[in-house]
Amino acid sequence: MTEFLHPRDHRADGSSYGRPAQHPNALWSEVGPGKPMGELLRRYWHPIAVSEQVTDLPRAVKILGEELVLFRDGKGRAGLVYPRCMHRGTTLLYGKVEERGIRCCYHGWLFDTEGRCLEQPCEPDAGHPLRDRFRQPWYPVEERYGLIFAYMGPPEKKPVLPRFDNLEDLAPDEKMFVNIGGRGSTGDNSLDIVPYSWLHMNDNIMDPFHVQVLHSTISGPQFAAQFALMPTVRFFPVEEGVCYSAVRKLDDGQEVDRISSWICPNIMSVPDIQLRPGKSNGIAWVVPVDDENYVQLFARKGKKDQPSPYDTPILMGGKRWGTMTEEEHQRFPGDYEAQAGQGRVSLHSEEHLATSDRGIVMQRRTLERQIEIVAKGGDPMGVSFDPANAVVTVRSGNFYKAAQAAE
């Protein structure tokens, strides 16, 4: 089990001179094939695209350090394949999508959505005698909530694609809104890919105190004004991950208990940021592109007659994030500035975690336990192989009650 490392104070006067080199925790941060965290992440389904954006034009996708090509064939089936054609190695990004699959632009080999080679037009009788044994490397995909999900782990360990209780049972006047990009860091859609480690945002999920400091005090109220009140916080483990309860006593005599959830390994559900009451109606996935970049995908229930919540930016200092000057970014920092300021990958060895970081410690230790379970051949928390038992409970929400009378 990896310990949380703290550098020793090498000089009594605190001078930076002679300070030892610091480093990231590779166990947490490296997501490629064969890496402990990479193998853990590969045991879960991850959203990789918005369904309606995937057409007969192939799309380049990078996830968990792997370059892939995503397409939709003429029958409407999505396919995710290794980009280099198994024949001579040119990219299928320039392939032609047809009724039965994707055809390589170079010599016309045709592959279906599961990598089977269906045609080889330059060969006698349109195919090599061993054509049926040829298989373009591929990954399974499924669609749900308006998103395309991929499973990139061992085929024999493929779990059921989970459902989330707060995204189920759309009312007649509701629809699912989806989004992909860096909105979780910037408050708008100014970034397609966020240029730092997924761990920065993953840590942020279980950090309720930065809402009072960063989003309310340093930069002024970026969300609800009540976030300026310092909450009473409790962190607690749940079956699916870690939650926190942040209770604020409001001026009108009410208390609001804001519960946020981290669902192992990279899912978050944050309640309405204007503190409107009720259970959270959304989910966000923090999906690593590679060790130094990530992308967020969002799904959220809403009223059909309302505009998409992802079209309304969160203003920073009265301006959209993407239009701010560098000075304005300094004077009105938000999540992006605070997280990007940690570097592409944080130097975990120089952290000094405190009591307010208890939720982050619980997250990291949970991930380490799951890494160990997977390394020993077991199944990590939260995966299910039974469709009848694949609904995840999402506990997040803003819950109001009358303030308790002082004794």
N, C-alpha and C positions, 0 to 999 in steps of 0.2 A: 504494500500500500504506500503510495507516494505521500510524503509529508508536505505540509505547507512550509515553504522555506522562507527564512528571513535573514537578510545579510547582517553580519555582526557589525557593530559600530567600530570601525577600524581606527578611528582617531577620536580622542576625547573631545576635541574642539569642533567635531562635525564637519571638518573640511572635506571637500570632494577629492582632494589630491590623493592619489594612490588607491582610490576606490577600486575594489575588485570588479571584474567584468560580470555582468548579470546575464540571465538567459531565460527564454521561455520554458515552460514545462511541456516537453515534446509529447508526453503521454496524453495531455489534453488537446493539444493544438494540431497535431498531424493527422490528416483525414484521408490520406491516400490508401490504395490497396495494400494490405498486409500490415498496416500500422494499427496498433491496438484500438485507438479511437475510430479509425477508419473502418475496422471490422465491426465494431459495435454499431456505428451508424448504418452499416450495410445490412443490419438485421431488421431495419424498419423501412416502411414505405415513405418516400419523400415526394412532395409535389415539385414538378419541374417546369410547368408551363400552364398558361390559361388555355382551356380547351378550345375556345372559339378562335384563338390565334394560331392554332395548328391546322394547316391546310395541306394542299398538294405541293406546296413549295417547301422543300426540306429546310430544317432549322438546325443551326449548330447549337449544341447544349453542352455545358461543362458542369459536372457535379461530382463532388468528392474526389476531385483531381483527375477525372476521366473525361476526355473529349468524346462526344457522341453526336449522332444525327437523329433528329426526331422528325417524323412525317406522318401524314394521314393518307391511307390508300383510297382508291375509288369506292370502296365499300364502307368507308367511314371509320375504319380501324386504325388506331394509332400504333406506330412502331418506333422502337428505340434501338438503334444498331451502332456498332463500332464503325467509325467513319471510313477506315481504309478498306476498300473492296478486296476481298480475299483472293481475287484473281491476280491483279497486278498492282494493287495498292493505291490507286487514285481515290480521292475522297468521294463518298456518296452524297456530299453536300450539293454536288452538281448533277446528281442523278435525276431521272425523270420518274415522277410518281404516276403509277398507272392503277388500273382496277385491282390488280392482285398484289401490288407491292411497289418496290422502288427498283428502277433499272439503272445500272451503272452507265454513265455517259461514254465510257471509253470503249468497251466491247459488248455492252448490252446484257450482261448477266442480270437476271431478274431475281430479287429476293423478296419473300413475303415478310410480314411484320414479326415473324419469329425466326427470321434468318434463313429459312429454307431456300435453296437455289432452285428456282422453277424453270428457268430457261438459260441456255448458253448458245445464242444464235450463230456464233462463229464456228461452232463445233459441228462435225458431221452428225446428221440426224438431230440437230439442235441441242446436243447435249453430250457431255463426257459420260462414259459408262458408269463412272462412280458419282455422277452428279447428285444422286439421292443422298449421298453421304456428306456432301459439302454443306456447310452451315456458316453463314456470316454471323460473327458474335453479336448477341442481342441481349436485351433485358426485358422482362415483362413489365407492362404498363396497364393501368386501369384508370377509369375516369369517375370522379365523384365531386360534388359540390362545385362544378364548373372548372375543375382543375384536372390535370393529368399527373398521375402519381407513378413513380418508378420504384421497383425493388431491385437492388443491385447486390444482394447477398447470395449465400449458398442456396441453390434451388430447392434442396431437400429441407431447408429451414424457412421457406417462404411463409410468412404469416398471412392471415386475412387482413385485407385493407380495412382499417378501423373506421367506425363511425363515431361522431361526437354528438352527445345528446343535445347540445345547444344549437346545432346546425340542422337537426332533424325536424320533420313535421312542419314544413312550410305552410302557413295559413294561405287561404285563397288570395289575400291581398298582399302577400309577401313574395319576394324573389331573393336569389342569392347574388350578392355582389362580390366580385373577385378582383384581385389586383396582384401584380408582380413588380418588384423593384425595391428601391431603397426608402420607401415612405416611412418605414418604422424608425429610421435614423434621422431623416430630414424634415418630416412633416408634409412633404409633397412628393411628386414623382420625378425629382430632379436627377436621381441616380438610377440606372438600371442594375448595376452591380456595385455593392458597397466595398470600398477598397481597404478592408481590414478583416481580421479574423472573426469568424462567427461567434467565438467565445465572448467577444466584447458585448454583443447584444444579448447573448445567452446569460451572462452575468447580470446584465442590466435588468432582466426580468424579475430577479429576486432582490432588487435594491430599492425599497420604497422610500428611503430617506433622500435620495437624489431628487425626488419630485419636489420636496419642500425647498431644497437648496437651489439646484440648477434651474428648475422650471418655474420657480415662484419667487425666489429671493435675488439670485444673481442676475437673471435676465428679465425680471418682472413676471407677472402672471401670464404664462404661455397657455395654460389650460384653465380649469376652474379656479376662481379666486380663493376658494376654501383650501386649496392645496398649500397655501402659505402657513396653515396651522400645522405645527409639528404633531405627527400622529403617535399614538401608542401602538407599538407593533409587536406582533407575535408571529413567529415562523413555525410551521408544523408540517411533518411529513404526511403524505397521503399515498394511497395505493398506486396512483399514477405518477407521482413525482413529489413536488414541494409546493406549498402555498404560503402566502402571508396574509395576515389580517392587519389592516391599518385603520385604527379607530380615531376619528376626529370629532370633537365636541363643537357643534356649530353655534353661532350666535342666537339662533331661533329656539334653542333648547333641545334640538335634536342631536343625535349621534349618527354618524354614517360609518359603517364598517365596510371598508373597501377590501375585497378579497381578490387577489391576483394569483394565477396558477402558472407553474412551470410543469409541463408534461414531458417526461423523459422520452427522447434525449434532447429535443430542440424545438419544442412547441410551447407557445405562450398564449394565454388568454387574458387580456387586460380589459377591465370594465370601461364603460363610457367615460371619456376624459373630461366631460363637463359635469360629472357626478350625477347624471340622471339615474334615478333608482331602477333597480331590476337586475336580473341575471345578465351576464355578458352574452352578447349575441354573435360573437366572432372568435376566430382562431387565426393565429399567424405562425408560420413555420420559418425558422431561421436555418436556411439550407446552405451548407458550405459549398462554394464553388471549388475552392482548393484551400490550402493552409492560410492564405492571405486575403481571401475575398469571400463574400457571401451574397446571397440574394434572399429577400423575404417574399413569401407568397401569403396572401390573405384571403379568407372567405368569411362573409358576414351576411346575416339575414337582415333584410330591411323592407320597407314598404315599396311596392311597385311604383307608386306615384311620386316617390322622392328621388332626387338626384343621387348618384353614387357617392357614398361618403369618401371615396378615394379621389374624387374630383375637387374636394374642398381642402385647400392647404391649411396647415397650421401656421399662422403668421409669427415670425420672429422679429421683434422690434417693429411690428407693423408692416413687414414685408415678407414676400415669399422667400424661402430659403435660397432658392437658386438665383435670385436677383440681388442678394446681399453683397456688399463689398467686403473685402477682407477685414477692414476696420469694424464693420457691423458684425461680422462673425465673431470678432474678439469681444465686442461690447454686449452682444446678445447670443451667447453660445447656447446650443441645444444638445441633444443626444449625439449628433454626428461629431460636433467639435470635441465633446468630452471623450467620446470613444476613439475617434481617430487620433486624438492626442496621446493615446496609449501606444501608438505605433502600429504597424501592420500586424504584428503579433506581440502581445504584451510580454514584458520581462517579468514573469511571475516570481522569479527568485528574489526580486527586490520589493515585493509587496509587504505591507505591514497591516494585516487584516485586524479589524477591531470587532467589538460586539455587534455593531450595526451591520456587519457583513455575515452574520450567522446564516442567512438564507443562501448566500453564495457558497459558503463552506458546505452546507448541506447538499447543494446541487453537485458540487465537484466530487464530494465523497460518494454520492449516489452514482455518478458516472463511473468512478473508479471501481465501485463494486460490480457494476454491470460489465465493465471491461474484463474484470477477473472471471465473472461467470461465463462470458462468451469464450474466453481463452481456454477454459476448462471443458468446453463443449456444451454448455448449458444454454438456456434461452433467457434473454434479458427481460426485465420487467416491462409490462405493458403490451407484449406481443400475444396474440391469440391465434389459434389454429381452428377455432370453432366459430363459424359465422354467427351463431346464436349468442355468442359471448364476446362480441367484438365492439360493444358500445362503450365509449370512454365517458365517464362522468366529468363534466367541467363545472367546477365549484365557484368560478369567478362571478363577481357582481358588486354593485353598490347597494348595501342593505341598510335601510334607515330604521331607527327606533327612537322612542322618547328617551331623553337623557335620564340616567339613574339619579334619583334624589340623593343628596349627600346625607350620610348618617350622622 
